[in-house]
Amino acid sequence: MGIKIIKLPVVSAGPSNHWQLWLYKSIIRAFRSTLAGFFGSLQRFLYFRQIIWFPMRKYFLLIVLVFFVAPCFSQSIESLRITHGPWLQNETDDGVTICWTTNLPAVPGIWLVRDQPMTDSLIRNSTDGLINVGGTLHQVRITGLQPGTTYSYRMHSVELLKLRPYQVYFGDTVKGKEFRFTTLNPSKKTTRFMVVNDIHTDGAKLGGLLRSGNAAEQDLLFYNGDIVDNFESESQLLGPIIDTSVRYFASRVPFVFIRGNHETRGFMARKLKDYLDYPDNHYYYSFDQGPVHFVVLDCGEDKPDNNRYYYGLADYDNYRLQELEWLKREVKTPAYRNAAFRVILVHMPIIPSYRFIYARLPFLIKEDRGYGPSFLSEHFGPVIREAGADLMIAGHTHRHLWLSPPFSGFGFPILINGTSNFVQVDATDQLLSIKVASGKNEAILSKELKKR
């Protein structure tokens, strides 16, 4: 029997078969890796079950609490504390609003400290039957007080951990130190007040003016516009303005925050009232302290509503016309007519003969000829001229200027305060004594106005 030799065909390993061989090897490697991973995981599981799980299973609940439940309460690791304040707002002869902030959400309250035999009382505000809680910015309004009376108070904040139906959890309670304030008194024979303006978020400048003017010795202070420069974040207000004010006076003496044109600009402009408090929630209003009837006006913006920088989001002309209707009623009230002195405060100066004055006083800067001041002069000016007043205090121009009656267009003077000066006024029922000084307490102006 012979041997038959069979020749097998040679398979070429050319380019057309390389990818098949690579795919085959890749599948084999992946399969082996999967098997190895499976048996490795099985081995580790058996090891965990034998060496770790059986001895540690009695601590399973504790482990779950530590790693899964505890993080839900991680915010309580940081203790509740007061971060800014307190500062007094909207003080009247029978009430005051106290503002402050905390680092964590809290339930705000004020302990009103009373003399014996009366007991101290915790005051909290409510809205529609619900106690105001939550958030880190707090306001508590105290009412039912007596005119010209000194009271002591302390902040009272309770941390709010959880607020759910039928589940409310409280944390730390923090009480602030004790402060004193005195309510306004329209029957008082004298009063003293201070005015600064155009600070533009410069806390150092503000501190210098408050220190030189002895802010804590005033009955009240007026921040007459452009205190903040384009309100973009709360740190612009809370840091350089609020903290500086609290350092010198604001926990004991209130300040009146008059809106300027720069406070109308920026992302936070619509939230300014969250940090302050105003009568009837308006930027324009009036009140009495001692022999002075104060009229606070809101100037709005200094450019037309259709200015390209407002992007169609300004409506100040209509707003100012509404304010004008209020002013027409205000100047007819007995409080205005019968006051010993009537002082108008507004950021942008109101001068009826605006263009006439500018032509004769070229040192008025160009910005004074803006749309806003002109609107106020043409609409508000005639009402004020007819009603009469004793003094108008303004800012905006960043330059000091005293306009006596012949130049003001009214029968009374206008004081335009510079950006680096403060105004201090002492009033009796017969005399207004006006002083303007620099941050170094250098005298710039001294005037006296007698009762009409």
QUIUR-V960760 format. One record per pair of residues at least 4 apart in sequence whose ideal C-beta (glycine too) atoms are under 6 Angstrom apart, sorted by the first residue. I is the first residue (numbers start at 1). GAP is how many residues later the second one is. Records with the same first field share a line. If there is no record, write none. Layout:
I=GAP / GAP
//
This chain:
13=4
36=4
47=4
48=4 / 5
49=4
52=4
53=4
59=4
64=4
65=4
66=4
76=95
79=93
80=24 / 79 / 92 / 94
81=22
82=18 / 20 / 94
83=18 / 20
84=17 / 154 / 158
85=14 / 15
86=12 / 14 / 69 / 165
87=12 / 155 / 159 / 163
88=8 / 93 / 166
89=8 / 10 / 187 / 188
90=7 / 187
91=5 / 93 / 163
92=92
93=54 / 90 / 91
94=51
95=47 / 48 / 50
96=46
97=42 / 44 / 180
98=12 / 42
99=40
100=38 / 55
101=35 / 36
102=4 / 34 / 55
104=55
105=29 / 30 / 55
106=51 / 52 / 53 / 54
107=26 / 51 / 53
108=30 / 32 / 49
109=13 / 15 / 47
110=13 / 30 / 43
111=9 / 11 / 43 / 45
112=9 / 11 / 41
113=7 / 39
114=4 / 6
123=19
124=7
125=7 / 15 / 16
126=4 / 5
127=5
133=27
134=26
145=38
147=36 / 38
148=37
149=34
150=30 / 32
152=26 / 28
153=26
154=21 / 22 / 24
155=21
156=19
157=17
158=12 / 15
159=12 / 13
161=8 / 10
162=7
163=5
179=72 / 73
181=71
184=105
186=102
188=102
189=240
190=100 / 238
191=28 / 98 / 99 / 101 / 236
192=26 / 27 / 234
193=25 / 26 / 27 / 232
194=19 / 24 / 27 / 228 / 230
195=27 / 29 / 198 / 228
196=13 / 226
197=27 / 28 / 198 / 220
198=28 / 197 / 200 / 221
199=6 / 7 / 28
200=26 / 29
201=27 / 28 / 35 / 39
203=37 / 41
206=38
207=37
208=231
209=4 / 213 / 230
210=5 / 38
212=227 / 229
213=209 / 211
215=6 / 33 / 34
216=33
218=35
220=34
221=34
222=34 / 123
223=4 / 32 / 34
224=34 / 121 / 123 / 171
225=33 / 35 / 122 / 170
226=34 / 36
227=14
228=8 / 9 / 35
229=33
230=32 / 35 / 36
231=32 / 35 / 37 / 38
232=34 / 35
234=4
235=4
237=4 / 5 / 38
238=4
239=4
240=4
245=5
246=4 / 5
249=4
250=5
257=19
258=38 / 87 / 89
259=4 / 24 / 39
260=87
261=40 / 41
263=9
264=5 / 37
265=4
278=4
279=6
283=15
284=13 / 14 / 39
285=11
286=9 / 44
287=7
288=5
291=49 / 50 / 136 / 138
292=49 / 51 / 135
293=42 / 43 / 46 / 49
294=49
295=49
296=49
297=49
299=47 / 48 / 49
300=16 / 20
301=15 / 71
302=68 / 70
303=4 / 68
304=67
305=9 / 11 / 12
310=4
315=4
316=4
324=55
327=56
328=55
331=5 / 56
334=4
340=89 / 111
341=49 / 86 / 91
342=47 / 48
343=48
344=45 / 48
345=48
346=48
347=48 / 49
348=24 / 25 / 48
349=45 / 65 / 67
350=26 / 27 / 30 / 31
351=6 / 26 / 58
352=25 / 29 / 33 / 57
353=4 / 56
354=20 / 23
357=4
358=6
364=4
365=32
368=5 / 29
376=4
377=4
380=4
385=25
389=23
390=22 / 59
392=22
393=22
394=22
395=22
397=19
398=21
399=19
400=18 / 21 / 44
401=15
402=13 / 43
403=4 / 5 / 11
404=9
405=6
408=5 / 6
417=4 / 6
420=19
421=15 / 17 / 23
423=13
424=11
425=9
426=7
427=5
430=21
431=17 / 19
432=17
433=15
434=13
435=11
436=8 / 9
437=4 / 6 / 7
438=4
//
